[in-house]
Amino acid sequence: MTEWMGSLIKISGILFAGLLMVFLGRYNQQKKIAPWLKLFCQAVIALLVIATGIKIEFLRNYSGGYWYLNYLSIPVTTIWLLTITNSIGQTDEFGDTTPITVFIAALTFFLVSVFQRQGLLIAEVLSVFLAIFSLSIIILKKRNKIEKNNYFSAYYMFFGFMLAVIAIVGVLKSAAALTLLTPLLILGFPIVDTSYSLLANYLSNDYFEKVNESKLRQQLIEQGFSRKGANRIIVFTCLYLSIIAVIVSVKEDLLLFTTMIGVGCLAYYWLRQRISNGSAIINNDRHKGKLVLFGVPIDQIDSQQALAQIERFVKEKRAHLIITPDTLAILRARKDKQYLEITQKADLVTPDGAGILWAAAFLVEPLPERITGIDMINQICQLAVQKRYSLYLLGAEEEIVKKAARNLELEYPGLNIAGYHHGYFDNNEDKVNYVINDIIEKKPDFLLVGMGVPKQEIWISKYKDRLGVPVCIGIGGSFDVISGKISRAPLWMQNHGMEWIFRIIKEPKRIKRMAKLPSFIWLVFLGKIELLFCTEY
C-alpha cells in the first residue's frame, strides 16, 4: 500500500509540474518573459517534482558498481531537468522538427524500458502518453496549411521536461550497465545543441539573450544544407542515436556503440563533402525548360513539341545539332568531358532511355515522354514527305545504310533521300572531305548520322558548320533496325521501358554495356540524398 501511495504521489507531482510547464510555455509565448525569470520558474517546478521523490540518486558504472550521488542528488537532478527542458524547448526556427524528435525520443524510452524488462511502469506510461501527444501535434501540423504556425511551440518546454522526468524514472533507474549512456544518446542532439548555443552566445556577448536559437541548425545551413535539409539532419541524427540507444541497451557492448557512432560520423562527413562540393546530380532549369542530369541538359518537351522545334530549325537554314542520349550516354557524360560539352552546346536533347525517365521522376519531376532515335526518324520522314524536305543518311556498313534508305523510301512514298554513305572512313582526310563535299553538294535538310555514341556527336560537332545542314542528328544504331538487320522490341515492351531486355536477348554482347546500369541507379540514389538535404522543394 505504501508503494502504491508513493507511486501515486510521484505521478501526481509529475502531472502537476507538467501542467505548470504548459502554463509557463503559454505565458512565455505571449509575454516573452526574461530568460533568467523563465529559468527561475523552471527551477521552482523542478524542485517541486524532486520533492515528490523524482530524483537521480545513483548511477551504475560499466564495471558493475554504483555511483551514489548523496547530497549531489538534488542539484544534479535540477540541472538535468533544466538542461533537457531547455534543450527540447529550443526555438523551432524553420518548423516541425521538435514534435518529431520528441516522438522519436519518447518511443525510444518506451522500447528501452520494455527491452530491459525492469517493470518501470511509470516511465512506460509517460513515454506512451508523450509519444501519442507529440504524434497528434505532428498530424495537426501536417493538416494545417498555414506555413508558419508557432501555436504548438508553447508545449515544447513541457515536452523537454517530461522527457527529462521519463529518463529519471525510467532508464536511469535501470540495472543495465550503460544506463547513463542511453538517455544521453536519446537526447544527445538537443543537449549538444543547447550546450553549443550557450557557449556561442557567451562568446558573442549575447549570453541569455538568444538562448533559444539553435546554433547547430545555423551551422548546418552555413555549410550548404538547405533549411529543410538542416531539419532533416536533426531528425535523422536523433533517429540514428535512438536506434543506437535501443541496440546498446540490449547488447550492452561498448565496442558496438563506438563502431555505430563512428559509422554515423563518417556518413555525415561524406554527406557534408558532397553538399559542399556543389556537384548536384540533377538540376531543374525551369527558365530554359531543361532538366540537367549529370550535366547533360535534357529538354522537357514531348514528341510533338520536339517536331515543331525541328521544323523551326529547318526554316532557320543554319546548322543545328540534335542529340538523343540513352541512359548509358548520360552516364558517359560524367567522365567524357568532350561529349558533355557537346551535349551542353546542342540545340535539342531528347531522352532515349527508360532509365532517364525513371531518374527524372524519382529525383525531381517526370519528363513528358521518351523520344527515341527511331521514333524521331519516323517523325522526320513524315515531315519530310509533307514539306518536301530531303535526307542524307551517314553511318553503319554500306549494305546496311543502303537497305535502310530503301526501306524508308518504301515506308514513306515520296520521301526524298538525297544520298547516303557508310560510316567506316575513320580519320582518313581524303575520305572525310569526299563525304563532306557529297553532303554539301546534295544540300539535304536533314543529316542522320549513325556512328554510335560519342563518335557521331563528335563528328557532327566538328563539321556541322562546314556542312551547313539545318538539322544534324545522331541516331546510334537505328540504321540496323531500319534495315531489318535487328528487329525492334514488341510495342508493349517499348511502352513499359523494357526494350533493353529485348536488345540483350537479341545481342548478348550488349550485356557488358548494361552492366554499367547499377552504377547509374546508385548515382541516382545519391542524387536523391543530396536533394533531400541541399535543395528546397
C-alpha positions in Angstrom: 0.0 0.0 0.0 2.9 2.4 0.9 4.5 1.6 -2.5 1.3 2.5 -4.4 0.9 5.6 -2.3 4.4 6.7 -3.2 3.8 6.0 -6.9 0.6 8.0 -6.8 2.4 11.0 -5.2 5.1 10.8 -7.9 2.5 10.6 -10.7 0.5 13.5 -9.2 3.7 15.6 -8.8 4.8 14.9 -12.4 1.4 15.7 -13.9 1.1 18.9 -11.8 4.6 20.0 -12.7 3.9 19.2 -16.4 0.8 21.3 -16.2 2.8 24.2 -14.8 5.3 23.8 -17.6 2.5 24.1 -20.1 1.2 27.3 -18.4 4.8 28.7 -18.3 5.3 27.9 -22.0 2.0 29.6 -23.0 2.8 32.6 -20.9 6.3 32.9 -22.3 4.9 32.6 -25.9 2.5 35.5 -25.2 4.6 37.8 -23.0 8.2 36.8 -23.8 9.4 36.8 -20.2 13.1 37.4 -19.4 15.4 34.3 -19.8 16.6 34.5 -16.2 13.0 34.6 -14.9 12.0 31.7 -17.1 14.9 29.7 -15.8 14.0 30.6 -12.2 10.4 29.4 -12.7 11.6 26.2 -14.3 13.9 25.6 -11.3 11.0 26.0 -8.9 8.9 23.5 -10.9 11.9 21.1 -10.9 12.2 21.3 -7.1 8.5 20.6 -6.8 9.0 17.4 -8.7 12.1 16.5 -6.7 10.1 16.9 -3.5 7.8 14.1 -4.6 10.7 11.7 -4.9 11.7 12.1 -8.5 15.4 12.5 -8.4 18.7 10.9 -9.6 20.1 9.0 -6.6 22.7 6.8 -8.2 24.2 5.7 -11.5 25.6 2.4 -12.3 29.1 2.3 -13.9 30.2 -0.1 -16.6 32.3 -2.2 -14.2 29.2 -3.2 -12.3 29.4 -0.8 -9.3 27.3 2.2 -8.4 27.9 5.9 -8.1 25.8 7.2 -5.2 25.2 11.0 -5.5 24.1 11.6 -1.9 24.0 15.4 -1.3 24.6 16.0 -5.0 21.4 14.3 -5.9 19.2 17.4 -5.8 21.5 19.8 -7.8 22.3 17.1 -10.3 18.6 16.3 -10.8 17.8 20.0 -11.1 20.5 20.6 -13.7 19.3 17.6 -15.6 15.7 18.7 -15.7 16.6 22.3 -16.7 19.0 21.2 -19.4 16.6 18.8 -21.1 13.7 21.2 -20.7 15.5 24.0 -22.5 17.2 21.7 -25.0 13.9 20.5 -26.3 12.4 24.0 -26.0 14.9 25.5 -28.5 13.1 27.7 -31.0 11.9 25.6 -33.9 13.0 28.3 -36.3 12.1 26.6 -39.6 9.3 24.4 -38.4 8.1 20.9 -37.3 11.3 19.2 -36.1 10.6 19.4 -32.3 7.4 17.2 -32.2 9.2 14.6 -34.4 12.3 14.4 -32.3 10.1 14.2 -29.1 8.1 11.4 -30.7 11.3 9.5 -31.5 12.7 10.1 -28.0 9.5 9.1 -26.2 9.1 5.9 -28.3 12.8 5.0 -27.8 12.5 5.5 -24.0 9.5 3.1 -24.1 11.3 0.5 -26.2 14.4 0.6 -23.9 12.2 0.2 -20.8 10.4 -2.8 -22.4 13.6 -4.5 -23.6 15.3 -4.1 -20.3 12.3 -5.7 -18.6 12.6 -3.6 -15.5 8.9 -3.2 -14.8 9.2 0.6 -14.8 5.5 1.2 -15.3 5.5 5.0 -14.7 8.2 5.5 -17.3 6.4 3.4 -19.8 3.0 5.1 -19.3 4.6 8.5 -19.6 6.5 7.5 -22.7 3.4 6.3 -24.4 1.5 9.4 -23.4 4.2 11.7 -24.7 4.6 9.7 -27.9 0.8 9.9 -28.6 0.7 13.6 -27.7 3.6 14.6 -29.9 2.3 12.4 -32.8 -1.0 14.2 -32.5 0.8 17.6 -32.9 2.7 16.2 -35.9 -0.6 15.2 -37.6 -2.2 18.5 -36.8 0.8 20.4 -38.2 0.6 18.4 -41.4 -3.1 19.2 -41.9 -2.6 22.9 -41.1 -2.0 24.7 -44.4 -0.5 27.8 -42.7 3.2 27.5 -43.1 4.3 29.4 -40.0 2.1 28.4 -37.1 4.0 28.5 -33.7 1.0 27.8 -31.6 2.3 24.4 -30.6 5.7 25.7 -29.6 4.2 26.6 -26.2 4.3 22.9 -25.5 8.0 22.4 -26.3 9.1 23.3 -22.7 6.6 20.7 -21.5 8.0 18.1 -23.9 11.5 18.6 -22.7 10.5 18.5 -19.0 8.6 15.2 -19.5 11.5 13.6 -21.4 13.8 14.5 -18.6 11.4 13.0 -16.0 11.0 9.8 -18.1 14.8 9.4 -18.1 14.9 9.7 -14.3 12.1 7.3 -13.5 13.0 5.0 -16.4 16.4 4.2 -17.8 18.3 5.9 -15.0 16.7 3.5 -12.6 17.6 0.6 -14.7 20.0 -2.1 -13.7 21.7 -2.0 -17.1 25.4 -1.1 -17.1 25.1 1.6 -19.7 22.2 3.5 -18.1 23.8 6.9 -18.3 24.7 6.4 -22.0 21.1 5.6 -23.0 19.4 8.9 -22.2 22.4 10.8 -23.4 22.1 9.1 -26.8 18.3 9.6 -27.0 18.5 13.3 -26.0 22.0 13.7 -27.4 21.4 16.2 -30.2 19.3 18.6 -28.1 21.8 18.5 -25.3 24.8 19.2 -27.6 22.8 21.9 -29.5 21.9 23.7 -26.3 25.5 23.5 -24.9 26.9 24.7 -28.2 24.4 27.5 -28.4 25.0 28.7 -24.9 28.8 28.7 -25.5 28.4 30.6 -28.8 26.1 33.2 -27.2 28.5 33.6 -24.3 31.5 34.2 -26.7 29.5 36.7 -28.7 28.3 38.6 -25.6 24.7 37.5 -26.3 24.6 35.3 -23.2 21.0 34.5 -22.3 19.8 37.0 -25.0 19.4 34.3 -27.7 19.4 31.2 -25.6 16.5 29.7 -27.6 18.2 29.9 -31.0 19.6 26.7 -32.4 23.2 27.4 -33.3 23.8 23.9 -34.8 21.0 24.4 -37.2 22.5 27.7 -38.3 25.9 26.0 -38.7 24.3 23.3 -40.9 22.8 26.0 -43.2 26.1 27.8 -43.4 27.8 24.5 -44.5 25.5 24.4 -47.5 22.4 22.5 -46.3 19.0 23.9 -47.1 16.7 24.9 -44.3 14.7 21.7 -44.8 18.0 19.8 -45.1 19.2 21.1 -41.8 15.9 20.0 -40.2 16.2 16.5 -41.8 19.8 16.2 -40.5 18.5 16.9 -37.0 15.7 14.4 -37.3 17.9 11.7 -38.8 20.5 12.2 -36.2 18.0 11.9 -33.4 16.6 8.7 -35.0 20.0 7.2 -35.5 21.1 7.9 -32.0 17.9 6.4 -30.7 18.5 3.3 -32.7 21.9 3.0 -31.2 20.4 3.5 -27.7 18.0 0.7 -28.2 20.7 -1.7 -29.5 23.2 -0.7 -26.8 20.6 -1.1 -24.1 20.0 -4.7 -25.2 23.6 -5.7 -26.2 25.5 -3.6 -23.6 28.5 -3.6 -25.9 30.8 -0.6 -25.7 32.7 -1.6 -28.8 29.4 -1.8 -30.8 28.4 1.6 -29.5 31.8 3.1 -30.6 31.5 1.5 -34.0 28.0 2.8 -34.7 28.9 6.3 -33.6 31.9 6.2 -35.9 29.8 5.0 -38.8 27.3 7.8 -38.2 30.1 10.4 -38.1 31.6 9.1 -41.4 28.2 9.2 -43.0 27.7 12.8 -42.0 31.2 13.8 -43.2 30.6 12.1 -46.5 27.3 13.9 -47.0 28.7 17.3 -46.0 31.5 16.8 -48.5 29.1 16.1 -51.3 26.9 19.1 -50.3 29.9 21.4 -50.1 31.2 20.3 -53.5 28.0 21.5 -55.0 28.1 18.9 -57.8 24.4 18.2 -58.0 23.5 15.1 -60.0 20.3 16.8 -61.2 19.1 20.4 -61.6 15.8 21.7 -62.9 16.4 24.7 -65.1 12.8 26.0 -65.3 13.9 29.2 -67.2 15.3 27.2 -70.1 12.8 24.3 -69.8 15.6 21.8 -69.3 16.3 19.0 -66.8 20.1 18.8 -66.3 21.1 15.2 -65.4 24.9 14.6 -64.8 25.4 18.0 -66.6 23.5 16.9 -69.7 20.6 19.4 -70.4 17.5 17.4 -71.4 14.7 19.3 -73.0 11.4 19.0 -71.1 9.2 18.6 -74.2 7.1 15.9 -75.8 7.5 14.4 -79.3 5.1 16.9 -81.0 6.9 19.9 -79.4 10.2 18.4 -80.5 9.0 18.0 -84.1 7.8 21.6 -84.1 11.2 22.7 -82.9 12.9 20.6 -85.6 10.8 22.2 -88.3 11.8 25.6 -87.0 15.4 24.6 -87.2 14.9 23.7 -90.9 13.4 27.1 -91.6 16.3 28.9 -90.0 18.6 27.5 -92.6 21.6 27.2 -90.2 23.2 24.1 -88.8 21.6 22.6 -85.6 22.7 19.6 -83.6 20.1 17.2 -82.0 21.2 14.6 -79.6 19.1 11.6 -78.3 21.1 10.1 -75.5 20.2 6.9 -73.8 20.9 6.1 -70.1 24.5 4.9 -70.8 25.2 8.0 -72.8 24.1 10.2 -69.9 26.4 8.1 -67.6 29.3 8.5 -70.1 29.0 12.3 -69.8 30.2 12.1 -66.2 33.7 11.1 -67.4 33.8 12.2 -71.0 34.3 16.0 -70.9 34.3 16.4 -74.7 31.0 14.6 -75.0 29.5 16.5 -72.1 30.4 19.9 -73.6 28.9 18.8 -77.0 25.6 17.9 -75.3 25.6 21.3 -73.5 26.0 23.1 -76.8 23.4 21.0 -78.6 20.3 22.7 -79.9 17.9 19.9 -78.8 18.5 17.0 -76.4 15.7 14.4 -76.0 15.7 11.3 -73.7 16.1 8.0 -75.5 16.2 5.8 -72.4 13.8 4.4 -69.8 16.4 5.0 -67.1 16.5 8.7 -67.8 12.7 9.0 -67.4 12.9 7.0 -64.1 15.7 9.2 -62.8 13.9 12.4 -63.6 10.6 11.2 -62.0 12.5 9.8 -58.9 14.6 12.9 -58.4 12.6 15.9 -59.4 9.7 15.6 -61.8 8.7 13.4 -64.7 9.8 14.2 -68.2 6.9 14.4 -70.7 7.8 11.3 -72.6 10.6 9.1 -74.0 11.7 10.2 -77.5 13.8 7.5 -79.1 16.1 8.0 -82.2 13.8 5.6 -84.2 10.7 7.5 -83.3 12.3 10.8 -84.2 13.4 9.4 -87.6 9.8 8.3 -88.3 8.5 11.7 -87.4 11.2 13.5 -89.5 10.3 11.2 -92.5 6.6 12.1 -92.2 7.5 15.8 -92.0 9.9 15.5 -95.0 7.2 13.9 -97.1 4.7 16.7 -96.2 7.1 19.6 -96.6 9.3 18.1 -99.4 12.4 18.1 -97.3 15.4 15.9 -98.1 17.5 13.5 -96.0 21.1 12.3 -96.1 22.0 9.0 -94.3 25.5 8.6 -92.9 26.8 5.6 -90.9 26.7 1.8 -90.5 28.0 -0.6 -93.1 27.5 0.1 -96.8 24.8 -2.6 -97.3 23.0 -1.6 -94.0 22.7 2.1 -94.8 21.7 1.3 -98.4 19.0 -1.0 -97.3 17.9 1.5 -94.6 17.5 4.1 -97.3 15.5 1.8 -99.5 13.2 0.7 -96.6 12.5 4.3 -95.7 11.6 5.2 -99.3 9.2 2.2 -99.3 7.6 3.0 -96.0 7.3 6.7 -96.8 6.3 7.1 -100.5 7.6 10.4 -101.9 10.4 10.6 -99.3 13.5 12.3 -100.9 16.7 10.7 -99.7 19.4 12.9 -101.3 22.2 10.5 -100.5 23.8 8.0 -98.2 27.2 6.8 -97.2 28.7 4.2 -94.9 30.4 5.3 -91.7 33.7 3.5 -92.0 36.0 6.1 -93.2 37.7 6.8 -89.8 40.0 9.8 -89.9 41.2 9.5 -93.5 41.2 13.1 -94.5 40.5 12.4 -98.2 37.5 10.2 -97.4 36.2 12.7 -94.9 36.5 15.5 -97.4 34.7 13.3 -100.0 31.8 12.7 -97.7 31.6 16.3 -96.6 31.6 17.5 -100.2 29.0 15.0 -101.2 26.7 16.2 -98.4 27.3 19.9 -99.3 26.6 19.2 -102.9 23.3 17.5 -102.3 22.1 20.1 -99.7 19.9 17.9 -97.6 17.6 19.4 -94.9 18.4 16.6 -92.5 21.6 14.7 -91.8 21.1 11.4 -89.9 24.4 10.1 -88.5 24.6 6.6 -87.1 28.1 6.1 -85.9 27.5 5.3 -82.2 28.0 7.5 -79.1 30.1 9.6 -78.8 31.7 9.3 -82.3 28.6 10.6 -84.1 28.2 13.6 -81.9 31.9 14.5 -82.1 31.8 14.2 -85.9 28.7 16.4 -86.3 30.0 19.0 -83.8 33.3 19.2 -85.7 31.8 19.5 -89.2 28.3 20.8 -88.9 29.1 24.5 -89.6 31.0 23.4 -92.7 28.2 21.1 -93.8 25.5 23.8 -93.4 22.8 21.1 -92.9 19.9 22.7 -90.9 19.3 19.6 -88.8 22.0 17.1 -87.9 21.0 14.3 -85.6 22.9 11.4 -84.0 20.8 8.2 -84.2 23.1 5.5 -82.8 22.3 2.0 -84.2 19.0 3.0 -85.7 20.1 2.1 -89.3 20.5 -1.5 -88.1 16.8 -1.5 -87.0 15.5 0.3 -90.1 17.4 -2.0 -92.4 15.9 -5.0 -90.7 19.2 -6.4 -89.5 18.0 -6.1 -85.9 14.3 -6.3 -85.1 12.7 -3.8 -82.6 11.1 -4.9 -79.4 7.3 -5.5 -79.3 5.3 -2.4 -78.7 4.3 -3.5 -75.2 7.9 -3.8 -74.2 8.7 -0.3 -75.7 5.8 1.2 -73.7 7.0 -0.4 -70.5 10.6 0.7 -70.8 11.7 -2.9 -71.4 13.3 -2.6 -74.8 16.8 -3.0 -73.3 15.8 -6.6 -72.3 14.9 -7.4 -75.8 18.1 -5.9 -77.1 20.2 -8.1 -74.7 18.3 -11.2 -75.9 19.0 -10.3 -79.5 22.6 -9.1 -78.9 24.1 -10.8 -75.8 27.3 -8.9 -76.2 25.4 -5.8 -75.1 25.3 -7.2 -71.5 28.7 -5.7 -70.9 27.3 -2.2 -71.5 24.2 -3.0 -69.4 26.5 -3.9 -66.5 27.0 -0.2 -66.0 23.4 0.4 -65.2 23.7 -0.5 -61.5 26.2 2.3 -61.3 23.7 4.7 -62.8 21.0 3.6 -60.3 23.4 4.0 -57.4 24.3 7.6 -58.5 20.7 8.5 -58.9 20.0 7.4 -55.3 23.0 9.5 -54.2 21.4 12.4 -56.1 18.1 11.8 -54.2 20.0 12.0 -50.9 21.7 15.3 -52.0 18.3 16.8 -53.0 16.8 15.9 -49.6 19.5 17.9 -47.8 20.6 20.7 -50.1 17.5 21.7 -52.1 14.2 23.3 -51.1 11.4 21.6 -53.0 
